Amino acid sequence: MADQPTEEQTAEFKEAFSLFGKGGDGTITTKEVGTVKRSWSGENPTEEEANEMIREADMDGDSKANHEEFVQMKTAK
């Protein structure tokens, strides 16, 4: 179950999403998820780990994360 983000977290997630979502389609890809993880936590996920993060949050089945799905990834327990 995901926690509700604070207003500060919501602002941070929105900024990160806009910085890392380079395709201009309102989503982030597996590659971009890896960039987020490296930037925010210093982790370097494999492509499979990044794919798994997307799969876990992907509510619409497009293999990408939109803003709502991105927030879910960031707040998941």
N, CA, C and O atoms as a Tripos MOL2 file, in Angstrom:
@<TRIPOS>MOLECULE
protein
  308   307    77     0     0
PROTEIN
NO_CHARGES

@<TRIPOS>ATOM
      1 N           0.8430   -1.1770    0.0000 N.3       1 MET1
      2 CA          0.0000    0.0000    0.0000 C.3       1 MET1
      3 C           0.8880    1.2390    0.0000 C.2       1 MET1
      4 O           1.8550    1.3180    0.7580 O.2       1 MET1
      5 N           0.5650    2.1770   -0.8280 N.am      2 ALA2
      6 CA          1.3710    3.3910   -0.9380 C.3       2 ALA2
      7 C           0.8830    4.4470    0.0480 C.2       2 ALA2
      8 O          -0.3160    4.5750    0.2980 O.2       2 ALA2
      9 N           1.8170    5.1910    0.5960 N.am      3 ASP3
     10 CA          1.4830    6.3250    1.4470 C.3       3 ASP3
     11 C           1.1060    7.5040    0.5630 C.2       3 ASP3
     12 O           1.5210    7.5820   -0.5930 O.2       3 ASP3
     13 N           0.3170    8.4210    1.1140 N.am      4 GLN4
     14 CA          0.0030    9.6560    0.4040 C.3       4 GLN4
     15 C           1.1990   10.5880    0.5300 C.2       4 GLN4
     16 O           1.6860   10.8150    1.6370 O.2       4 GLN4
     17 N           1.6810   11.1340   -0.5850 N.am      5 PRO5
     18 CA          2.8280   12.0440   -0.5000 C.3       5 PRO5
     19 C           2.4410   13.3700    0.1470 C.2       5 PRO5
     20 O           1.2970   13.8160    0.0520 O.2       5 PRO5
     21 N           3.4140   13.9860    0.8040 N.am      6 THR6
     22 CA          3.2090   15.3190    1.3600 C.3       6 THR6
     23 C           3.2020   16.3260    0.2120 C.2       6 THR6
     24 O           3.5540   15.9890   -0.9190 O.2       6 THR6
     25 N           2.8020   17.5550    0.5050 N.am      7 GLU7
     26 CA          2.8280   18.6020   -0.5260 C.3       7 GLU7
     27 C           4.2460   18.8150   -1.0380 C.2       7 GLU7
     28 O           4.4590   19.0130   -2.2340 O.2       7 GLU7
     29 N           5.2220   18.7730   -0.1220 N.am      8 GLU8
     30 CA          6.6230   18.9440   -0.5170 C.3       8 GLU8
     31 C           7.0650   17.8070   -1.4350 C.2       8 GLU8
     32 O           7.7180   18.0450   -2.4510 O.2       8 GLU8
     33 N           6.7100   16.5720   -1.0810 N.am      9 GLN9
     34 CA          7.0650   15.4360   -1.9270 C.3       9 GLN9
     35 C           6.4020   15.5570   -3.2930 C.2       9 GLN9
     36 O           7.0300   15.2920   -4.3180 O.2       9 GLN9
     37 N           5.1420   15.9530   -3.3080 N.am     10 THR10
     38 CA          4.4280   16.1070   -4.5740 C.3      10 THR10
     39 C           5.1430   17.1020   -5.4760 C.2      10 THR10
     40 O           5.2770   16.8650   -6.6770 O.2      10 THR10
     41 N           5.6010   18.2070   -4.9120 N.am     11 ALA11
     42 CA          6.3410   19.2090   -5.6890 C.3      11 ALA11
     43 C           7.6560   18.6320   -6.2000 C.2      11 ALA11
     44 O           8.0310   18.8650   -7.3490 O.2      11 ALA11
     45 N           8.3670   17.8720   -5.3460 N.am     12 GLU12
     46 CA          9.6300   17.2470   -5.7570 C.3      12 GLU12
     47 C           9.3930   16.2480   -6.8780 C.2      12 GLU12
     48 O          10.1450   16.2160   -7.8520 O.2      12 GLU12
     49 N           8.3480   15.4280   -6.7460 N.am     13 PHE13
     50 CA          8.0510   14.4220   -7.7610 C.3      13 PHE13
     51 C           7.6890   15.0780   -9.0870 C.2      13 PHE13
     52 O           8.0910   14.6070  -10.1510 O.2      13 PHE13
     53 N           6.9270   16.1650   -9.0180 N.am     14 LYS14
     54 CA          6.5450   16.8780  -10.2430 C.3      14 LYS14
     55 C           7.7790   17.4370  -10.9380 C.2      14 LYS14
     56 O           7.9040   17.3510  -12.1600 O.2      14 LYS14
     57 N           8.6930   18.0130  -10.1550 N.am     15 GLU15
     58 CA          9.9240   18.5570  -10.7270 C.3      15 GLU15
     59 C          10.7640   17.4460  -11.3450 C.2      15 GLU15
     60 O          11.2460   17.5800  -12.4700 O.2      15 GLU15
     61 N          10.9390   16.3510  -10.6100 N.am     16 ALA16
     62 CA         11.7330   15.2310  -11.1270 C.3      16 ALA16
     63 C          11.1040   14.6640  -12.3870 C.2      16 ALA16
     64 O          11.8000   14.3790  -13.3610 O.2      16 ALA16
     65 N           9.7990   14.5010  -12.3670 N.am     17 PHE17
     66 CA          9.1080   13.9470  -13.5230 C.3      17 PHE17
     67 C           9.3260   14.8170  -14.7480 C.2      17 PHE17
     68 O           9.5620   14.3040  -15.8420 O.2      17 PHE17
     69 N           9.2490   16.1320  -14.5720 N.am     18 SER18
     70 CA          9.4440   17.0300  -15.7140 C.3      18 SER18
     71 C          10.8950   17.0440  -16.1770 C.2      18 SER18
     72 O          11.1590   17.2110  -17.3680 O.2      18 SER18
     73 N          11.8430   16.8700  -15.2510 N.am     19 LEU19
     74 CA         13.2600   16.8500  -15.6210 C.3      19 LEU19
     75 C          13.6500   15.5750  -16.3580 C.2      19 LEU19
     76 O          14.4090   15.6150  -17.3260 O.2      19 LEU19
     77 N          13.1270   14.4430  -15.8930 N.am     20 PHE20
     78 CA         13.5740   13.1600  -16.4240 C.3      20 PHE20
     79 C          12.7110   12.6310  -17.5520 C.2      20 PHE20
     80 O          13.1780   11.7920  -18.3230 O.2      20 PHE20
     81 N          11.4800   13.0810  -17.6820 N.am     21 GLY21
     82 CA         10.6100   12.6360  -18.7590 C.3      21 GLY21
     83 C          10.9220   13.3970  -20.0350 C.2      21 GLY21
     84 O          10.3170   14.4340  -20.3090 O.2      21 GLY21
     85 N          11.8520   12.8930  -20.8060 N.am     22 LYS22
     86 CA         12.3730   13.6280  -21.9650 C.3      22 LYS22
     87 C          11.5770   13.4390  -23.2490 C.2      22 LYS22
     88 O          11.7860   14.1830  -24.2070 O.2      22 LYS22
     89 N          10.6690   12.4650  -23.2990 N.am     23 GLY23
     90 CA          9.9690   12.1770  -24.5460 C.3      23 GLY23
     91 C           8.8970   13.1750  -24.9220 C.2      23 GLY23
     92 O           8.4290   13.1810  -26.0610 O.2      23 GLY23
     93 N           8.4990   14.0260  -23.9770 N.am     24 GLY24
     94 CA          7.4810   15.0150  -24.2600 C.3      24 GLY24
     95 C           6.0720   14.4520  -24.3440 C.2      24 GLY24
     96 O           5.1400   15.1540  -24.7380 O.2      24 GLY24
     97 N           5.9130   13.1660  -23.9690 N.am     25 ASP25
     98 CA          4.5910   12.5530  -24.0570 C.3      25 ASP25
     99 C           3.9310   12.3690  -22.6900 C.2      25 ASP25
    100 O           2.9110   11.6880  -22.5810 O.2      25 ASP25
    101 N           4.5070   12.9740  -21.6470 N.am     26 GLY26
    102 CA          3.9220   12.8780  -20.3180 C.3      26 GLY26
    103 C           4.2000   11.5760  -19.6020 C.2      26 GLY26
    104 O           3.5200   11.2360  -18.6340 O.2      26 GLY26
    105 N           5.2060   10.8380  -20.0780 N.am     27 THR27
    106 CA          5.5770    9.5770  -19.4380 C.3      27 THR27
    107 C           7.0910    9.5030  -19.2860 C.2      27 THR27
    108 O           7.8330   10.2700  -19.9000 O.2      27 THR27
    109 N           7.5380    8.5510  -18.4420 N.am     28 ILE28
    110 CA          8.9630    8.2420  -18.3800 C.3      28 ILE28
    111 C           9.1430    6.7710  -18.7230 C.2      28 ILE28
    112 O           8.3000    5.9310  -18.4110 O.2      28 ILE28
    113 N          10.2470    6.4890  -19.3630 N.am     29 THR29
    114 CA         10.5580    5.1400  -19.8220 C.3      29 THR29
    115 C          11.4240    4.4110  -18.8020 C.2      29 THR29
    116 O          11.8500    4.9840  -17.7990 O.2      29 THR29
    117 N          11.6690    3.1520  -19.0800 N.am     30 THR30
    118 CA         12.5470    2.3520  -18.2320 C.3      30 THR30
    119 C          13.9120    3.0090  -18.0990 C.2      30 THR30
    120 O          14.4550    3.0930  -16.9980 O.2      30 THR30
    121 N          14.4650    3.4710  -19.2010 N.am     31 LYS31
    122 CA         15.7790    4.1230  -19.1710 C.3      31 LYS31
    123 C          15.7430    5.3590  -18.2760 C.2      31 LYS31
    124 O          16.6710    5.5990  -17.5050 O.2      31 LYS31
    125 N          14.6740    6.1370  -18.3820 N.am     32 GLU32
    126 CA         14.5470    7.3460  -17.5710 C.3      32 GLU32
    127 C          14.3610    7.0140  -16.0950 C.2      32 GLU32
    128 O          14.8240    7.7610  -15.2330 O.2      32 GLU32
    129 N          13.6840    5.8950  -15.7900 N.am     33 VAL33
    130 CA         13.5540    5.4530  -14.3940 C.3      33 VAL33
    131 C          14.9360    5.1710  -13.8180 C.2      33 VAL33
    132 O          15.2140    5.5310  -12.6740 O.2      33 VAL33
    133 N          15.8030    4.5320  -14.5960 N.am     34 GLY34
    134 CA         17.1760    4.2820  -14.1510 C.3      34 GLY34
    135 C          17.9080    5.5780  -13.8540 C.2      34 GLY34
    136 O          18.6440    5.6670  -12.8710 O.2      34 GLY34
    137 N          17.7120    6.5770  -14.6920 N.am     35 THR35
    138 CA         18.3390    7.8840  -14.4740 C.3      35 THR35
    139 C          17.8500    8.5130  -13.1780 C.2      35 THR35
    140 O          18.6390    9.0820  -12.4240 O.2      35 THR35
    141 N          16.5430    8.4110  -12.9170 N.am     36 VAL36
    142 CA         15.9760    8.9410  -11.6740 C.3      36 VAL36
    143 C          16.6170    8.2540  -10.4740 C.2      36 VAL36
    144 O          17.0340    8.9230   -9.5290 O.2      36 VAL36
    145 N          16.6990    6.9320  -10.5020 N.am     37 LYS37
    146 CA         17.2710    6.1890   -9.3710 C.3      37 LYS37
    147 C          18.7290    6.5870   -9.1370 C.2      37 LYS37
    148 O          19.1470    6.7780   -7.9950 O.2      37 LYS37
    149 N          19.4960    6.7100  -10.2090 N.am     38 ARG38
    150 CA         20.9070    7.0950  -10.0540 C.3      38 ARG38
    151 C          21.0200    8.4980   -9.4790 C.2      38 ARG38
    152 O          21.8630    8.7540   -8.6190 O.2      38 ARG38
    153 N          20.1820    9.3960   -9.9450 N.am     39 SER39
    154 CA         20.2420   10.7850   -9.5090 C.3      39 SER39
    155 C          19.7990   10.9580   -8.0620 C.2      39 SER39
    156 O          20.4450   11.6770   -7.3000 O.2      39 SER39
    157 N          18.7050   10.3080   -7.6760 N.am     40 TRP40
    158 CA         18.1250   10.5260   -6.3490 C.3      40 TRP40
    159 C          18.7370    9.6650   -5.2650 C.2      40 TRP40
    160 O          18.8640   10.1110   -4.1250 O.2      40 TRP40
    161 N          19.1210    8.4390   -5.5950 N.am     41 SER41
    162 CA         19.5530    7.5340   -4.5300 C.3      41 SER41
    163 C          20.9510    6.9770   -4.7350 C.2      41 SER41
    164 O          21.4850    6.2980   -3.8580 O.2      41 SER41
    165 N          21.5470    7.2590   -5.8830 N.am     42 GLY42
    166 CA         22.8660    6.7210   -6.1660 C.3      42 GLY42
    167 C          22.8310    5.2590   -6.5800 C.2      42 GLY42
    168 O          23.8750    4.6630   -6.8460 O.2      42 GLY42
    169 N          21.6300    4.6740   -6.6350 N.am     43 GLU43
    170 CA         21.4930    3.2860   -7.0660 C.3      43 GLU43
    171 C          21.6230    3.2240   -8.5830 C.2      43 GLU43
    172 O          21.3180    4.1860   -9.2870 O.2      43 GLU43
    173 N          22.0780    2.0840   -9.0670 N.am     44 ASN44
    174 CA         22.2260    1.8890  -10.5000 C.3      44 ASN44
    175 C          21.4640    0.6230  -10.8900 C.2      44 ASN44
    176 O          22.0620   -0.4420  -11.0420 O.2      44 ASN44
    177 N          20.1310    0.7390  -11.0540 N.am     45 PRO45
    178 CA         19.3470   -0.4590  -11.3470 C.3      45 PRO45
    179 C          19.6720   -1.0240  -12.7240 C.2      45 PRO45
    180 O          19.9850   -0.2940  -13.6640 O.2      45 PRO45
    181 N          19.5860   -2.3540  -12.8090 N.am     46 THR46
    182 CA         19.7300   -2.9950  -14.1110 C.3      46 THR46
    183 C          18.4990   -2.6630  -14.9450 C.2      46 THR46
    184 O          17.5070   -2.1500  -14.4280 O.2      46 THR46
    185 N          18.5720   -2.9570  -16.2220 N.am     47 GLU47
    186 CA         17.4150   -2.7250  -17.0870 C.3      47 GLU47
    187 C          16.2250   -3.5460  -16.5990 C.2      47 GLU47
    188 O          15.0920   -3.0660  -16.6160 O.2      47 GLU47
    189 N          16.4740   -4.7770  -16.1660 N.am     48 GLU48
    190 CA         15.3960   -5.6280  -15.6630 C.3      48 GLU48
    191 C          14.7780   -5.0490  -14.3900 C.2      48 GLU48
    192 O          13.5590   -5.0830  -14.2250 O.2      48 GLU48
    193 N          15.6060   -4.5190  -13.4910 N.am     49 GLU49
    194 CA         15.0790   -3.8960  -12.2670 C.3      49 GLU49
    195 C          14.2270   -2.6720  -12.6050 C.2      49 GLU49
    196 O          13.1690   -2.4650  -12.0100 O.2      49 GLU49
    197 N          14.6840   -1.8670  -13.5540 N.am     50 ALA50
    198 CA         13.9090   -0.6960  -13.9740 C.3      50 ALA50
    199 C          12.5980   -1.1320  -14.6280 C.2      50 ALA50
    200 O          11.5540   -0.5220  -14.4000 O.2      50 ALA50
    201 N          12.6550   -2.1890  -15.4410 N.am     51 ASN51
    202 CA         11.4320   -2.7310  -16.0430 C.3      51 ASN51
    203 C          10.4570   -3.1830  -14.9690 C.2      51 ASN51
    204 O           9.2540   -2.9450  -15.0790 O.2      51 ASN51
    205 N          10.9700   -3.8370  -13.9280 N.am     52 GLU52
    206 CA         10.1220   -4.3170  -12.8370 C.3      52 GLU52
    207 C           9.4580   -3.1470  -12.1100 C.2      52 GLU52
    208 O           8.2820   -3.2280  -11.7560 O.2      52 GLU52
    209 N          10.2020   -2.0620  -11.8850 N.am     53 MET53
    210 CA          9.6200   -0.8780  -11.2420 C.3      53 MET53
    211 C           8.4580   -0.3360  -12.0710 C.2      53 MET53
    212 O           7.4090    0.0160  -11.5310 O.2      53 MET53
    213 N           8.6550   -0.2730  -13.3830 N.am     54 ILE54
    214 CA          7.5950    0.2080  -14.2710 C.3      54 ILE54
    215 C           6.4090   -0.7580  -14.2210 C.2      54 ILE54
    216 O           5.2640   -0.3240  -14.0860 O.2      54 ILE54
    217 N           6.6760   -2.0740  -14.3280 N.am     55 ARG55
    218 CA          5.5890   -3.0640  -14.3180 C.3      55 ARG55
    219 C           4.7470   -2.9620  -13.0520 C.2      55 ARG55
    220 O           3.5210   -3.0570  -13.1070 O.2      55 ARG55
    221 N           5.4040   -2.7700  -11.9150 N.am     56 GLU56
    222 CA          4.6850   -2.7000  -10.6450 C.3      56 GLU56
    223 C           3.7640   -1.4810  -10.5670 C.2      56 GLU56
    224 O           2.7090   -1.5430   -9.9360 O.2      56 GLU56
    225 N           4.1500   -0.3930  -11.1950 N.am     57 ALA57
    226 CA          3.3660    0.8450  -11.1160 C.3      57 ALA57
    227 C           2.4520    1.0620  -12.3170 C.2      57 ALA57
    228 O           1.5390    1.8860  -12.2550 O.2      57 ALA57
    229 N           2.6830    0.3400  -13.4020 N.am     58 ASP58
    230 CA          1.9890    0.5820  -14.6730 C.3      58 ASP58
    231 C           0.5160    0.1870  -14.5920 C.2      58 ASP58
    232 O           0.1740   -0.9930  -14.6680 O.2      58 ASP58
    233 N          -0.3390    1.1770  -14.4400 N.am     59 MET59
    234 CA         -1.7730    0.9230  -14.3120 C.3      59 MET59
    235 C          -2.4820    0.8360  -15.6620 C.2      59 MET59
    236 O          -3.5570    0.2450  -15.7550 O.2      59 MET59
    237 N          -1.8950    1.4170  -16.7050 N.am     60 ASP60
    238 CA         -2.5780    1.4360  -17.9990 C.3      60 ASP60
    239 C          -1.9490    0.5090  -19.0340 C.2      60 ASP60
    240 O          -2.3910    0.4730  -20.1820 O.2      60 ASP60
    241 N          -0.9190   -0.2410  -18.6370 N.am     61 GLY61
    242 CA         -0.3470   -1.2560  -19.5050 C.3      61 GLY61
    243 C           0.4720   -0.7540  -20.6740 C.2      61 GLY61
    244 O           0.6650   -1.4880  -21.6430 O.2      61 GLY61
    245 N           0.9670    0.4920  -20.6130 N.am     62 ASP62
    246 CA          1.7290    1.0280  -21.7460 C.3      62 ASP62
    247 C           3.2410    0.8700  -21.5940 C.2      62 ASP62
    248 O           4.0020    1.3490  -22.4350 O.2      62 ASP62
    249 N           3.6800    0.2000  -20.5270 N.am     63 SER63
    250 CA          5.1070   -0.0480  -20.2550 C.3      63 SER63
    251 C           5.8980    1.2310  -20.0210 C.2      63 SER63
    252 O           7.1170    1.2520  -20.1940 O.2      63 SER63
    253 N           5.2140    2.2880  -19.6310 N.am     64 LYS64
    254 CA          5.8220    3.5600  -19.2560 C.3      64 LYS64
    255 C           5.1370    4.0130  -17.9790 C.2      64 LYS64
    256 O           4.1130    3.4520  -17.5890 O.2      64 LYS64
    257 N           5.6940    5.0250  -17.3240 N.am     65 ALA65
    258 CA          5.0630    5.5780  -16.1250 C.3      65 ALA65
    259 C           4.6100    7.0010  -16.4050 C.2      65 ALA65
    260 O           5.4130    7.8560  -16.7800 O.2      65 ALA65
    261 N           3.3090    7.2500  -16.2210 N.am     66 ASN66
    262 CA          2.8300    8.6240  -16.2830 C.3      66 ASN66
    263 C           3.0480    9.2490  -14.9070 C.2      66 ASN66
    264 O           3.5810    8.5930  -14.0120 O.2      66 ASN66
    265 N           2.6480   10.4970  -14.7260 N.am     67 HIS67
    266 CA          2.9280   11.1780  -13.4570 C.3      67 HIS67
    267 C           2.3170   10.4380  -12.2740 C.2      67 HIS67
    268 O           2.9860   10.2540  -11.2570 O.2      67 HIS67
    269 N           1.0760   10.0160  -12.3820 N.am     68 GLU68
    270 CA          0.4110    9.3010  -11.2830 C.3      68 GLU68
    271 C           1.1540    8.0060  -10.9470 C.2      68 GLU68
    272 O           1.3520    7.6880   -9.7740 O.2      68 GLU68
    273 N           1.5600    7.2710  -11.9640 N.am     69 GLU69
    274 CA          2.2910    6.0210  -11.7540 C.3      69 GLU69
    275 C           3.6720    6.2930  -11.1620 C.2      69 GLU69
    276 O           4.1610    5.5260  -10.3320 O.2      69 GLU69
    277 N           4.2960    7.3870  -11.5910 N.am     70 PHE70
    278 CA          5.6020    7.7810  -11.0520 C.3      70 PHE70
    279 C           5.4940    8.0590   -9.5570 C.2      70 PHE70
    280 O           6.3390    7.6170   -8.7780 O.2      70 PHE70
    281 N           4.4610    8.7870   -9.1580 N.am     71 VAL71
    282 CA          4.2560    9.0710   -7.7320 C.3      71 VAL71
    283 C           4.0600    7.7630   -6.9790 C.2      71 VAL71
    284 O           4.5850    7.5950   -5.8790 O.2      71 VAL71
    285 N           3.3090    6.8390   -7.5620 N.am     72 GLN72
    286 CA          3.1010    5.5380   -6.9290 C.3      72 GLN72
    287 C           4.4360    4.8130   -6.7390 C.2      72 GLN72
    288 O           4.6760    4.2230   -5.6860 O.2      72 GLN72
    289 N           5.2990    4.8560   -7.7500 N.am     73 MET73
    290 CA          6.6190    4.2140   -7.6250 C.3      73 MET73
    291 C           7.4200    4.8350   -6.4960 C.2      73 MET73
    292 O           8.0740    4.1250   -5.7320 O.2      73 MET73
    293 N           7.3740    6.1510   -6.3840 N.am     74 LYS74
    294 CA          8.1760    6.8570   -5.3840 C.3      74 LYS74
    295 C           7.6460    6.6830   -3.9680 C.2      74 LYS74
    296 O           8.4100    6.8250   -3.0140 O.2      74 LYS74
    297 N           6.3520    6.3790   -3.8010 N.am     75 THR75
    298 CA          5.7780    6.2780   -2.4630 C.3      75 THR75
    299 C           5.4570    4.8470   -2.0570 C.2      75 THR75
    300 O           4.9800    4.6180   -0.9460 O.2      75 THR75
    301 N           5.7100    3.8820   -2.9330 N.am     76 ALA76
    302 CA          5.4050    2.4810   -2.6200 C.3      76 ALA76
    303 C           6.2600    1.9980   -1.4640 C.2      76 ALA76
    304 O           7.4340    2.3490   -1.3470 O.2      76 ALA76
    305 N           5.6570    1.1980   -0.6260 N.am     77 LYS77
    306 CA          6.3760    0.6040    0.5180 C.3      77 LYS77
    307 C           7.1570   -0.5860    0.0520 C.2      77 LYS77
    308 O           7.8330   -1.2330    0.8520 O.2      77 LYS77
@<TRIPOS>BOND
     1     1     2 1
     2     2     3 1
     3     3     4 2
     4     3     5 am
     5     5     6 1
     6     6     7 1
     7     7     8 2
     8     7     9 am
     9     9    10 1
    10    10    11 1
    11    11    12 2
    12    11    13 am
    13    13    14 1
    14    14    15 1
    15    15    16 2
    16    15    17 am
    17    17    18 1
    18    18    19 1
    19    19    20 2
    20    19    21 am
    21    21    22 1
    22    22    23 1
    23    23    24 2
    24    23    25 am
    25    25    26 1
    26    26    27 1
    27    27    28 2
    28    27    29 am
    29    29    30 1
    30    30    31 1
    31    31    32 2
    32    31    33 am
    33    33    34 1
    34    34    35 1
    35    35    36 2
    36    35    37 am
    37    37    38 1
    38    38    39 1
    39    39    40 2
    40    39    41 am
    41    41    42 1
    42    42    43 1
    43    43    44 2
    44    43    45 am
    45    45    46 1
    46    46    47 1
    47    47    48 2
    48    47    49 am
    49    49    50 1
    50    50    51 1
    51    51    52 2
    52    51    53 am
    53    53    54 1
    54    54    55 1
    55    55    56 2
    56    55    57 am
    57    57    58 1
    58    58    59 1
    59    59    60 2
    60    59    61 am
    61    61    62 1
    62    62    63 1
    63    63    64 2
    64    63    65 am
    65    65    66 1
    66    66    67 1
    67    67    68 2
    68    67    69 am
    69    69    70 1
    70    70    71 1
    71    71    72 2
    72    71    73 am
    73    73    74 1
    74    74    75 1
    75    75    76 2
    76    75    77 am
    77    77    78 1
    78    78    79 1
    79    79    80 2
    80    79    81 am
    81    81    82 1
    82    82    83 1
    83    83    84 2
    84    83    85 am
    85    85    86 1
    86    86    87 1
    87    87    88 2
    88    87    89 am
    89    89    90 1
    90    90    91 1
    91    91    92 2
    92    91    93 am
    93    93    94 1
    94    94    95 1
    95    95    96 2
    96    95    97 am
    97    97    98 1
    98    98    99 1
    99    99   100 2
   100    99   101 am
   101   101   102 1
   102   102   103 1
   103   103   104 2
   104   103   105 am
   105   105   106 1
   106   106   107 1
   107   107   108 2
   108   107   109 am
   109   109   110 1
   110   110   111 1
   111   111   112 2
   112   111   113 am
   113   113   114 1
   114   114   115 1
   115   115   116 2
   116   115   117 am
   117   117   118 1
   118   118   119 1
   119   119   120 2
   120   119   121 am
   121   121   122 1
   122   122   123 1
   123   123   124 2
   124   123   125 am
   125   125   126 1
   126   126   127 1
   127   127   128 2
   128   127   129 am
   129   129   130 1
   130   130   131 1
   131   131   132 2
   132   131   133 am
   133   133   134 1
   134   134   135 1
   135   135   136 2
   136   135   137 am
   137   137   138 1
   138   138   139 1
   139   139   140 2
   140   139   141 am
   141   141   142 1
   142   142   143 1
   143   143   144 2
   144   143   145 am
   145   145   146 1
   146   146   147 1
   147   147   148 2
   148   147   149 am
   149   149   150 1
   150   150   151 1
   151   151   152 2
   152   151   153 am
   153   153   154 1
   154   154   155 1
   155   155   156 2
   156   155   157 am
   157   157   158 1
   158   158   159 1
   159   159   160 2
   160   159   161 am
   161   161   162 1
   162   162   163 1
   163   163   164 2
   164   163   165 am
   165   165   166 1
   166   166   167 1
   167   167   168 2
   168   167   169 am
   169   169   170 1
   170   170   171 1
   171   171   172 2
   172   171   173 am
   173   173   174 1
   174   174   175 1
   175   175   176 2
   176   175   177 am
   177   177   178 1
   178   178   179 1
   179   179   180 2
   180   179   181 am
   181   181   182 1
   182   182   183 1
   183   183   184 2
   184   183   185 am
   185   185   186 1
   186   186   187 1
   187   187   188 2
   188   187   189 am
   189   189   190 1
   190   190   191 1
   191   191   192 2
   192   191   193 am
   193   193   194 1
   194   194   195 1
   195   195   196 2
   196   195   197 am
   197   197   198 1
   198   198   199 1
   199   199   200 2
   200   199   201 am
   201   201   202 1
   202   202   203 1
   203   203   204 2
   204   203   205 am
   205   205   206 1
   206   206   207 1
   207   207   208 2
   208   207   209 am
   209   209   210 1
   210   210   211 1
   211   211   212 2
   212   211   213 am
   213   213   214 1
   214   214   215 1
   215   215   216 2
   216   215   217 am
   217   217   218 1
   218   218   219 1
   219   219   220 2
   220   219   221 am
   221   221   222 1
   222   222   223 1
   223   223   224 2
   224   223   225 am
   225   225   226 1
   226   226   227 1
   227   227   228 2
   228   227   229 am
   229   229   230 1
   230   230   231 1
   231   231   232 2
   232   231   233 am
   233   233   234 1
   234   234   235 1
   235   235   236 2
   236   235   237 am
   237   237   238 1
   238   238   239 1
   239   239   240 2
   240   239   241 am
   241   241   242 1
   242   242   243 1
   243   243   244 2
   244   243   245 am
   245   245   246 1
   246   246   247 1
   247   247   248 2
   248   247   249 am
   249   249   250 1
   250   250   251 1
   251   251   252 2
   252   251   253 am
   253   253   254 1
   254   254   255 1
   255   255   256 2
   256   255   257 am
   257   257   258 1
   258   258   259 1
   259   259   260 2
   260   259   261 am
   261   261   262 1
   262   262   263 1
   263   263   264 2
   264   263   265 am
   265   265   266 1
   266   266   267 1
   267   267   268 2
   268   267   269 am
   269   269   270 1
   270   270   271 1
   271   271   272 2
   272   271   273 am
   273   273   274 1
   274   274   275 1
   275   275   276 2
   276   275   277 am
   277   277   278 1
   278   278   279 1
   279   279   280 2
   280   279   281 am
   281   281   282 1
   282   282   283 1
   283   283   284 2
   284   283   285 am
   285   285   286 1
   286   286   287 1
   287   287   288 2
   288   287   289 am
   289   289   290 1
   290   290   291 1
   291   291   292 2
   292   291   293 am
   293   293   294 1
   294   294   295 1
   295   295   296 2
   296   295   297 am
   297   297   298 1
   298   298   299 1
   299   299   300 2
   300   299   301 am
   301   301   302 1
   302   302   303 1
   303   303   304 2
   304   303   305 am
   305   305   306 1
   306   306   307 1
   307   307   308 2
@<TRIPOS>SUBSTRUCTURE
     1 MET1         2 RESIDUE 1 A MET
     2 ALA2         6 RESIDUE 1 A ALA
     3 ASP3        10 RESIDUE 1 A ASP
     4 GLN4        14 RESIDUE 1 A GLN
     5 PRO5        18 RESIDUE 1 A PRO
     6 THR6        22 RESIDUE 1 A THR
     7 GLU7        26 RESIDUE 1 A GLU
     8 GLU8        30 RESIDUE 1 A GLU
     9 GLN9        34 RESIDUE 1 A GLN
    10 THR10       38 RESIDUE 1 A THR
    11 ALA11       42 RESIDUE 1 A ALA
    12 GLU12       46 RESIDUE 1 A GLU
    13 PHE13       50 RESIDUE 1 A PHE
    14 LYS14       54 RESIDUE 1 A LYS
    15 GLU15       58 RESIDUE 1 A GLU
    16 ALA16       62 RESIDUE 1 A ALA
    17 PHE17       66 RESIDUE 1 A PHE
    18 SER18       70 RESIDUE 1 A SER
    19 LEU19       74 RESIDUE 1 A LEU
    20 PHE20       78 RESIDUE 1 A PHE
    21 GLY21       82 RESIDUE 1 A GLY
    22 LYS22       86 RESIDUE 1 A LYS
    23 GLY23       90 RESIDUE 1 A GLY
    24 GLY24       94 RESIDUE 1 A GLY
    25 ASP25       98 RESIDUE 1 A ASP
    26 GLY26      102 RESIDUE 1 A GLY
    27 THR27      106 RESIDUE 1 A THR
    28 ILE28      110 RESIDUE 1 A ILE
    29 THR29      114 RESIDUE 1 A THR
    30 THR30      118 RESIDUE 1 A THR
    31 LYS31      122 RESIDUE 1 A LYS
    32 GLU32      126 RESIDUE 1 A GLU
    33 VAL33      130 RESIDUE 1 A VAL
    34 GLY34      134 RESIDUE 1 A GLY
    35 THR35      138 RESIDUE 1 A THR
    36 VAL36      142 RESIDUE 1 A VAL
    37 LYS37      146 RESIDUE 1 A LYS
    38 ARG38      150 RESIDUE 1 A ARG
    39 SER39      154 RESIDUE 1 A SER
    40 TRP40      158 RESIDUE 1 A TRP
    41 SER41      162 RESIDUE 1 A SER
    42 GLY42      166 RESIDUE 1 A GLY
    43 GLU43      170 RESIDUE 1 A GLU
    44 ASN44      174 RESIDUE 1 A ASN
    45 PRO45      178 RESIDUE 1 A PRO
    46 THR46      182 RESIDUE 1 A THR
    47 GLU47      186 RESIDUE 1 A GLU
    48 GLU48      190 RESIDUE 1 A GLU
    49 GLU49      194 RESIDUE 1 A GLU
    50 ALA50      198 RESIDUE 1 A ALA
    51 ASN51      202 RESIDUE 1 A ASN
    52 GLU52      206 RESIDUE 1 A GLU
    53 MET53      210 RESIDUE 1 A MET
    54 ILE54      214 RESIDUE 1 A ILE
    55 ARG55      218 RESIDUE 1 A ARG
    56 GLU56      222 RESIDUE 1 A GLU
    57 ALA57      226 RESIDUE 1 A ALA
    58 ASP58      230 RESIDUE 1 A ASP
    59 MET59      234 RESIDUE 1 A MET
    60 ASP60      238 RESIDUE 1 A ASP
    61 GLY61      242 RESIDUE 1 A GLY
    62 ASP62      246 RESIDUE 1 A ASP
    63 SER63      250 RESIDUE 1 A SER
    64 LYS64      254 RESIDUE 1 A LYS
    65 ALA65      258 RESIDUE 1 A ALA
    66 ASN66      262 RESIDUE 1 A ASN
    67 HIS67      266 RESIDUE 1 A HIS
    68 GLU68      270 RESIDUE 1 A GLU
    69 GLU69      274 RESIDUE 1 A GLU
    70 PHE70      278 RESIDUE 1 A PHE
    71 VAL71      282 RESIDUE 1 A VAL
    72 GLN72      286 RESIDUE 1 A GLN
    73 MET73      290 RESIDUE 1 A MET
    74 LYS74      294 RESIDUE 1 A LYS
    75 THR75      298 RESIDUE 1 A THR
    76 ALA76      302 RESIDUE 1 A ALA
    77 LYS77      306 RESIDUE 1 A LYS
